[in-house]
């Protein structure tokens, strides 16, 4: 649908009628104005010709000149545009009820929002790149339900399972390490909460997945318990590494978002954060999942391929109303009128 323009729905003579793209009615108005303009021009031309030449001498002094041919040609063009405008507005009349079924799997994304995700060894930063790639994942999902769990020292549900990907993207933009209630990185708590979201899902899918995006620095040690629970529930973890093996200092910003310094430890030394490739691989292997990593970004395309290979389940069924399209009733006559307008020459002299 054209952005900013809602479909028009109304009842006419007891029938459900609508226009799916009412913005194209502007073309209808243009055709109407064109026809009126050509008609006014033709009448003005006839008046000027009558003022210059007597009616009985027109055939002798202006042979082949037609006053009405241009008017008819312009009217054909105008009517053709009007009908095409109606056709492009997608007129609909009558409805049909259909049972639609959505098939897919349940996917919960566990996103690391700890301070280490502000490191810039992946441009523009680990967290920003993770956001970008998660948007790509949401764009590629086909009928699956997605949820979002955000974690640092603790974990919380940012978005429940839903098929409304635009809502998940909205929640994703709100993720900010500076507003996380507890510092640190608790991967285990995030995995436990992701499992809880999947377990509470209505009509859960047969295959379920947790997509973990993190640099893997777990500071609390609850991972083993979480991975055992996921394995028993047959939930795979697709771990995606964000960061570099060489490491990067963690920038510190003030309230205005300007860089201040790098994070220091208790001894005053700069803290270096590194990708824990081994830890993330262990999490994935423990649940029958897989670890993905791309040095210059996030390997989301490989995650999408893995999800597409999984067995889809029926997640929901609903009755939808489909409107019958009637654009053909206007498009075909409009095309005929435009062709006739092109065939009609504005004067008999040119025809000869």
Protein Blocks (a to p, Z undefined) as FASTA:
>chain_A
ZZhiacddddeehiacddfblmlmmmmmmmmmmmmmmmmmmmmmmmmmmmmpcfklmmmm
mghiafklmmmmmmmmmmmmmmmmmmmnopaedjdddddddddddddddddfbfklmpck
bcfbfklmmmmmmmmmmmmpghiacdddddffbccdfbdcdfblklmmmmmmmpcfklpf
bgcjdfklmmmmmmmmmmmpghiafbdcdddddehiafkopmmmmmmmmmmnopacdddd
eddfkbpadddddfkopafbdcddfkopacdddddfklmmmmmmmnopacdddfklccfk
lmmmmmmmpccddfbdcdddddddfklmmmmmmmmmmmmmmmpcfbfklmZZ
